């Protein structure tokens, strides 16, 4: 990989645009969790909090 300090502003902009596109594409591949995922996550958080509080009491 070349030293980024040696690149022109135009070359840096081209790299930034290319990176932004690849990150957007990667983000599009990640599925959106279902509502049940968040419900289960909340239940797990609540259970862990209750266990932690129980241990402190």
Secondary structure by P-SEA (a helix, b strand, c coil): ccccccccaaaaaaaaaaaaaaaaaaaaacccccaaaaaaaaaaaaaaaaaaaaaac
